[in-house]
Amino acid sequence: MVDSLLTSLKNFVAKGQLFQAFRTFSLIQFHSPSRASSSDFILHSLSSLFLSCANLKSLSQGKQLHACVISLGLEDHPILLPKLVTFYSALNLLPHAHLITENSNILHPLPWNLLISAYVRNGLSGVAVSAYRQMVNRGIRPDNFTYPSVLKACGEEFNLDFGREVHKSIDESCLNWCLFVQNALVAMYARCGEVDAARKLFDKMPERDAVSWNTMISGYASTNRWREAFVLFESMRREGIELNIITWNTIAGGCLKTGDYMGALELISQMGNYGIQLDSVAMIIGLGACSHIGSVKSGKLIHSFAIRSGFHEFDNVKHSLINMYARCKDLSHAHILFQSVEVKSVITWNSIISGYAHWDCSEEAAFLFREMLLSGFEPNYVTIASVLPLCARVANLQHGKEFHCYITRCVEFRDHLLLWNALVDMYARSGKLLLAKRLFDLLSKKDEVTYTSLITGYGIQGEGQAVIDLFEEMIKCQVKPDHVTMIAVLSACSHSGLVTQGQVIFEKMYSVYGVMPRLEHYACMVDLFGRAGFLKKAEEIIAKMPYKPSPAIWATLLGACCIHGNKDIGELAAEKLLEMRPVKSGYYVLIANMYAAAGCWNNLARVRTFMRDLGVRKTPGCAWLDLGDKFSPFLVEDSSNHQSHEIYPLLDGLTEQMKDAGYIVEEKFHLDDYFEESNEQQCLC
């Protein structure tokens, strides 16, 4: 009969019918053989009931059971004690669980293992370490279930010293080799930044599973050692180790962070071939890669998949989609998505505002910023950092100064170096170098962006020596330059004619500054030598660089040839440029000027055919006019202004005065739309 009652009790427990289970337990107590409190029927019943109370979070019933256990004298029973610890831990009553554990006389590590694991699971890693110390001090030997939890606690606390003590204890123990313990050791060292120590353990492991590989890859990723992470990932694939979505996302995210945007997209594509279902993280990584390379086609594919899988409803995916379309210059689609978001957040507004700001759409960005304020949203540091560059681009420094005051007043912005960098950049690009330098000197913390912003400003103004001095100060302050810094410095040297200094800095880029030269840096060197008249050296740079020349590089060399009258190299550059069929109209203007100066009219006609076939049109020049209370754009040959009939006669008069003052017309061939001559005043120098 007791057997059937015990079966009924377990059925009630499985169904969560706690009241019926307790009634059945009363019957079991009554009918238990010789009513022995320690009978198997009582122990199994109590174990099942504690499990049910833990699962159903039934504190009062659990306490009643605890009282029953005490009255039966079973509180130290090796079967029930772990159940008690599990019950109180499940209800987050960890002090109760700890008190029960330390008051017991059991030398088995199981209750302590459960307690330590509960502390780690609840984020109390420091207390978990203390509980482990207490356990060891009482002479209780840890086992292979103890070590993974305490090692995880050491990693969470970055307590490398104690982690090493635990490692020593493992080596000195007589326990069998355990994969779970070794994985925990690798994870602890990786978490504490000792990735090389983790790798040594990883390499010595006679057996590895997917956790071992993923832990090691995560360790490299957390310390930005992406090259090793990529190599390990490829080894993992070769050995046929199962790859989960987290590993794929980690490596794809690494490609995104290291600038390998095509690599990130390829990995996202391959995930489907391996039967991995893309999650929201993978989509965000893919959309980020599309944003950087301007691949709206790939972005739309990810968008369609997000709609099919339902992830397009996730806020972070929506924001990534808005950002992707905006960065790919599909601003209308970005704005449609923005409008479709019913409950907007600051991040939603930032996504669309930064998108318009990225393409210098100052009017639209300013309108959206005002709409954001009117909608009751308080701009954060990302909003301000997005809008500030526009103040420099449209010369509207008044708004920039207002933002400066706003940033100064807001206490929460004081520690955001991003904002102060944007302010330095704004003043520097607006030509207000004294203000930029004054703000720069006031900053207690500076990074490579801070220095680069001021260096760029000096470079624009032709202050080459100031750039060199600032760059040397940057190196002395142990601020590591990045590839953008090097472009700014080399460009400044080019514009200031500092050929020797520029050449020395370029040669030290990788060996001293640790920056691998990119195509843009070689372009700066071509410009440096070209402007100085060393056209042969400029040509050699193009021939020897490990990159395929871009249209911009050939155009740079061509422009230098036009300035210095080198027909031979100029024709070579022009031919190379035409082979690439660029869509930028300015390149064709350069080529036309060169052919016209050389009297190569057949080639000139060929340029015109190229432009017609490719649909290339020359973008009209644009100036911003300060009208006092606002800034107004004014295009070349613009007749939309209602005062244009007054403006152009005045412009003609100014042209005549410029001639009288000694300015002359440049004898160069100019394109306007399909090769018509420009107005004479546009050619004055």
N, C-alpha and C positions, 0 to 999 in steps of 0.2 A: 504493500500500500504506500509506503514512504517513497518507493521508487517512482510510482505514478504521480505522487504529489510533487516530487522534485522535477519531474518532466513538465508538469502543469506550470510550476513556478517559472521554469525557463521559457516556456511558451508565452506566459504573461509578460515576462521581462522583454522578450524579443518584440512584442507588440506595443511596448511602452505602457502597459496597463499596470501601473505601480500599486494601486490600491488592492487589486486582486492578488498581485504577487505577495504583498505583505500578509494578506489573510491566509494565503496558502502557506507562507512561512510559519505562521502561528500553528497551523495544523501539523506541519513537519516537526516543530518543537514538541508538540504534544505526543505525537506518535513515534518519535525517534526512539530506537532501541535503547533500553535502560536509561533513556533521557540523558545520555552522556553528552555533555556540552561540546566535547571535542570530536564527536562523530563526523564522518565524512559528509553525511547529509546536511548537518548544520553548517559546516565549513563551505561546502559548495553553494548552499542557499545564500549564505551571507556574501560570498564572492559575487554571485550573480546580482544580488540586490545592490551592492555597492557600485557595480558597473552601471546598472540602470539609473541609480541616483546621480552618478557622475554625468551620464549622457543626457539626462533630463534636467540637469541643474537643480535637483530637488534637495535643497539644503536642510530643511527641517526633517525630512524623512531620513536623510543621511546621518544627521546628528542622533536621531533616535536609534539607528542601527549601531552607531558608534557607542552609544550608552549601553546597548545590548551586549556588544562585544566586551566592554569593560566589565559588565556584570557577570559575564560568563568566564572572565579571566583570560580572554583570548587576544588582548591588545598587542601582545608580543609574538603572536603566532606568525611564523614565516610566510604563511599563505595570505593572512588577512592584513598584515602590516603594509605590504605594498599596495593593497586595495585602498586602504585608508589614505595613504600618501597621494595616490592617483585621484581619489575623490576630492580631497581638499584642494589639490592642484588644479583640477578641472574647474573648480568654482573660484579660482584665483585667490584662495585663502592660503597663500604660501607660508605665512608665519605659523599657521596651524600645522601645515604639513611638515615644516621644519621642526617644530616642537615635538611632534609625534616621532619623527625620525631620530632626533638626538636623544630622546628619552628611552629609546628601545635598547635592548641588549643583544640584538641580532648582529652578528659579525659579517653577514652576507652583504655584498655591495648593492644589491638590487634596490632597496629603499632609497639609498643615497643617490644611485643613478637616476631614479625617477625624480628626486628632488632637484638635483643639478640640472637635469634636462628641462624641468618646468621653469626654473629660474632663467635659463638661456632662452627658452621659448617666449618668455614674457619680457625679454629685453633687459633682464637684471644680471648681466654677465659678471659684474664685479662681485655680487653676492654669490653667484655660482662658484666663482674661484674660491671665495671664503669657505663655502660649504665643502668644497673638495679638500681644502687644507684641514678642515675640522675632521673630515672622514679619515684622512691619512693619519692625522695625529692620534686618532682613537685606535689605530692599529688595523683598520679595515683595508684590505688590499683592493686596489682598483682592478677592474677587469676590462675586457675589450669593448664593453658597453659604456664604461665610465669615460674613457679617454676621448672619444669623438666629441662628447658634450663639453668637457672642460677645455679641450683644444679650441673648439668654436668660441667659447667664452673668452679665451686668451686673444683670439683674433679680433673679436668685437671690441675688446678693451685695448687693443694694440699693445698688449702686455707681452712683449717678446721675451723678456727675461724669465718670466714664470713659464712661458711656453717652452722655453729650452729646458727648464727643470722637469716639466712633464715629459718632454722628449727623452731626457736622460732616464727618467723612471721607466719609460716604456722599454728602452734598450736593456735596462738592468732586470726587468721582470722576466719570469719564466713562461710568459704567455706565448701561445702560438702566433705566428705572423698573421696579421689581419688586414685585409684590403681596406676596410672601413677606417681603421685607425691610421693607416698610411695616407689615405686620402685626406683625413682630417689634419694630419701633420703638414702635408703639402699646402692645404688651404690656410692653415695658421701662419706659416712662413710667408706665403704670398700676401695674405691680408696685412701682415706687419711690414710689408715692403721688402722683405728678404727674398726676392724672386729667384736669385741665383741659388740660395740654399734650398728653396722649394724644387728647383729644377734638378739639383743633385739627387734629392730623394726620389723625384719622379723617374729619373734615368735608372736608378738602382732597383726600382720595383720589378719583381719577377712576374707580376701580374698587374694588368691595368684594366679598368673599365671606362665607360664613357664619362663617369664622374671625374676620374683621374685626369683625363685629357681636358675636359671642360674647366676644371679647377685651374689647371696650369695656364690655359689660354686666358682665363679671366684675370689671373695674376699678372700676366704680361700686359693685358689691356688696361688694368687699373693703374699701371705705372707708365702708360703710353709707350711701351716697347712693342710697337705694332709689327715691326719686321719679324721678331721672334714669334709673335702670335700667328702671323700669316704662314710662316714656315711650319709651325706645329699643326695648324689647321689643314694644310696640304698633306702632311704626314698622316693625320687622322683619316683623311679621305682615302689615301692610298691603302691604309691598313684595313679599310672597311669598317671602321668604328661608327656606330650609330650616331648621327648628328641630330640634335634636337633644335628646336626653333631658337632657343636662347643662344646657342653657339653660332648659328647662322647670323642672327641679328648682331651679335658682338663683332664678328668679323666684317660684316657689311657696314656696321657703324664705324669700325676702324678705317675702312676704305674711305668713308665719308670724311672722317676727321683728318686723314692724311692727304686729302685732295685727289684721291683716286676715284673720281665720281663714276667713270665708266665701269670700274671694277665693282663698285657698290651695286650698280644696276645689273651687271652680269650675275652677281651672286643672288640678287632678288629673283632674277629670271630662272636661275638654276634650282632654286628652292622648290619650284613646282615640279621639276623633273625628278626630284628626290621624294616626291610625295608629301612635302611639307606645306601645310596650309598657311598662307601669309596671315600674320596678325597685324594689329594696328601699329606696333613698333616697326615692323618690316616696311609697312606702307609709308610711314613717316620718314624712314631712312631713304627709301626710294624716291619719294617726293623731294626730299632735301637734295639728293643728287641731281634730279631733273632741274631744280632751281638753279644750281650752280653752273650747269652746262647749257641751260636754256633749251632743254629738250621737252617741248610741250607735247610732242607726240607720245613719248614714253610716259609723261605725266598723265595724259588722258587715259592711257591703258590702265595705269594704277588706279585712276579715278573710277573707271568703269568697274574694276574688280572690287573697289571699296563699296560701290553701290550694290553689287551683287551679293557681297558678303555682309552688308549691313554696317560696315565700319565707318561709312561716310557720316553716320549720325554721331560719332565720337567727336567731342570738341577739339581734341588735339589733332585729329585727322582733318577736320574742317579748316583749322588754322593753317595746317601744312598745305592744303589744297589752295587756299587763298594766296599764300605766299608763293607757291609754285607757279600759278598762273600769272601773278604779278611780276615775278622775276623773269618769266619767259615772255614778258611784254604783252601778254594777253590780258590787258587791264580790264577790258569789258567783262570777260568771263570771271575774273577775280571779283569784280564789283557785284556781279549777279550772285555769286556764292555768298559774298558778304551780306547782301540784302536778304538772302534766304535764311540767314541765321536769326532765328526768332529771339533767342535770349543771348544778347551779345555781352562779351566781357571786355576787359581792358586789352586782353591778348588779341581778341577779334579786331578791335580798332587798330591796334598796333600793326597787325598783319597787313591790313589794307593801306594804312598811312605810309608805312615803310616801303610798300610796293610802289606807290606813286612817287614817293621821295626818291627811290632808287633810280627812276627814269627822269628825274628833274621836272616832274609835273607839279611845279610848286603851287599853282593855283588850286588844283584838285586836292593836293595834300593839305593845304591851308584850310580849304573848305571843310574837308573831313575832320580836321583837328577841331575846328569851331563846332561842328556837329557833335563831336564827341563830348565837348565841354557842355553844350546845351542839353545833351542827353543825361547829364548828371554824373559822368565818369571823371574821376580824378586821374590825370595823366601820371604814369609812372616814369622811371628813369629811361625805359626803352622808348617810350613815346617821345620824350624830349630829345633823346639821342638821334631819333629818326628825323625830327623836324629841324634841329639845329643846322645841319649841313646846308639846308635850303636857304637859310638866312645868308650864308656866305655866297651861294651860287647866284642868287638874284640881287646881290649887293644890298639887301634890305637888313642892314645891321641894326636898325632900331629895334626890330622884333628880337634879334639875337641878344641885344642888351637886356631886353625885358625878360627873356628866358634866363639870362645870367642872374638877374635879381631874384627870379622865382626859385632857381636852384639854390641860391645862397640862403633864402628864407626857409626852405624846407629842410629840416634837420635830417629827415630820412635819406636825403640825397647826398649828404656830405661824404659818405664812404664809398659812393659809386664812382670809381675812377673813370668809367665809361663816359659819364656826363662831362667831367672836367676835361677829358681828352677831346670830346666833341667841341667844347668851348674854345680850347686852344686851337683846334683845327679851324673853327669858324673865323676867329680873329686873324689867324695866319693866312688863310686863303683870301680873306678880304683885304689883305695888305696892311692890316693894323698890327705890325710886328712888335711894336713896343708894348701894346696891350697883351698880345699873345705871350711875349717873353715875361712880362710882369706876372701874369697868371701862372705861367710855367714855373717861375721861381717860388711862388707861394705854395705850390703843391709839395706836401711832405712825402708823398709816395708817387713814383713815376714808373711807367713801364715802357715797353718798346713803342707802343702806340703814341704815348705822350711825346717822346723824342721824335718819332717819325712825323708827327703833325707839325711840330715847329721846324724841323728840317725841311719839310715840303714847302712851308711858307717862305723860308729863306731862299730856297731854290727858285721859287716863282719870281722872287724879286732880284734874282741874279747875285745874291750874297753868297758866293761859293765858299769863301774862306770862313764865313760864319758857320756854314754847314759842316766844313771839315772840323772846326773847333768843337762844335756841338756833338758831332759823331765821336770824336776822341773822348769827350767828357762822358758820353754814354758808355763807352767801353771801360773807362776807368771806374765807373759806378757799377760795373758788372751787370749791366742791363744788356741781355743778349739781343742783337738785332735780328729781325726776320727778313724774309725776301722783299717785303714792301719797303722796309727801311733801306735796303741796299739799292732798290730802284730809285728811291728819293735822293740818296746820296750821289749815285752815278749820274742821274739826270741833272742834279745841281752842278756837278763838275762839268758836264757837257755844256750847259748854258753859260757857265762862267769861264770856259776855256781852260779849266784846270786839267789838262790832259795827263800829265805825269801823276798827279795825285789820284785821279780816277783810275788810271791803269794799275797803280799799286794796290788800291782798295779792291779792285776786281780780282787781282791775282791772289789776294788774301782771303777772298770770300769763303772758300771751303776750308782751307788749311788753318786759318786763324779764327774766323767768325762762325764756322760750322754751318754756313748756308750754301747749299748746292745751287750753282748758277742755273737759272731757268732761261727760257727763250727771251723773256722780257729784259733780263740783265745783258744778254748778248746784244739785244736791240739798243740798249743804252750805250754800249761800247761802240756800236756802229755809228750812232749819232755823235758820240764824243769825238771819234776820229774824223768823221765826215765834216762836222762843223769846223774842225781845226784845219781841214784841207788835206788830211792824211788819208786820201781815198783808197790807196792801195791797201793800207792796213785795215780799213773798214771792210774792204772786199775780202781780205784774208780771214777776218773774224767770221764772216758769213760762211766761207768755204770750210773752215775748221770746226765750227760749232757742232755739237752732237744733236742738233735739232733741224728739222726741215724748215727752211726760211718761210716766214709768213709774208703776206702782202705788205704789212706795215714795215717790215725790215727792208724790203726792196724799195719801198716808197721813201724811207729814210735815206738810203744810199742815193736814190735818184734825186731827192731834194738837194743833197749835198753837192752832187755833180752839177746841178743847175746853178747853184751858187758859185761854184769854183770853175765852171766852164769846162768840165771834163766830159767830152762827147763820147769817148770810147766806153768808159765804165757806165756812163749814163744810158747809152743805148742798150747795154747788156742788162742793166737793172730794169729798163722799160720793157724789154722783151720778156724777162722773167715775170714781171708784174702782169703783163697782158696774158701770159699763159695761164695765170691763175684766175682770170676773169672776175676780178673783185667787183662788188656791187657798190662800193663807196665812191662817190663821185669825185672826191678830192684827189684820188689816185690818178684819175683820167686827166684832171686839170694839170697835175705835175707832168704826166707823160706828154700832153699836148704842148705845154710850155717848152719842154725839152726838144721835141720834134720841130716846133715852130722856130726856135732859136737856131736849130741846125739846118733849117730849110728843107726838112724831109717831109714834103707835102703828101706824098703817097702814104707814108706811115701815119700822118695826121688824119688822113681820110679813113684809114683803117680803125683808128681810135674812135672816130665818130660812128662808124658802123658797129663797133663793139657796144658802144653805149646804146645805140638804137635797138640792137638785137636783145640786149640784156635788160632793157627798160630802165636804164640808169638815168636819174635826173639829179641835177645839182641842187642840193638843199640851199635855199636862200639864207643869207646871213641874218642874224637877229641881234638887236641891241635892246637893253633895258633902259628906259628913260625915267629919271626921277622927276615926278610931277609935284613933289612936295608932300602930299598926303598919301601917295601910292606910287607904284612902279608900273609902267606900261611898256609892253613889248613893241618893237618897231622893226619890221622886216625890210630887206632890200627890195626896192621898187614896190613898196606897199602902198596901195591906193585906198585901203579900207578906212583909213583915218579921215574923219570929216574935214580936217584941216590940211589934207594932203596938197590941195591947190596952193596953199601958202608955204608949206614946208619945202617943196621941191625948188621953187624959185630962190628961197633962202639958201638951200643947199648948193645950188648953182653959183650963187654969189660967193659963198664961202670957198667953193672950189677955185674960183677966179682969184680970190685973195690969197689962197695957198700958193697958187702959181706965181703971183706977184712977190710972195715972200721967199721964193727960191725953191719951193718944192717942185719936183719934176714928175712926169708920168713914167712909170716903169714900162719899158718896152718888152712886155711879156704877153703871151697869148692867153686869154682867159675864156673859160666856158661859162655859159649861163643856159640852163636847161640843155637843149641839144646844140651846143656849140655856138651860140650867138655871142656877140661881143658884150662885155660888161660895160656899164656906164663909166665914163672917164674918171669920175671922182672916186670910184672904187679902186683905181689903179694908182692913186697918188701915194707917195711915200714921204 
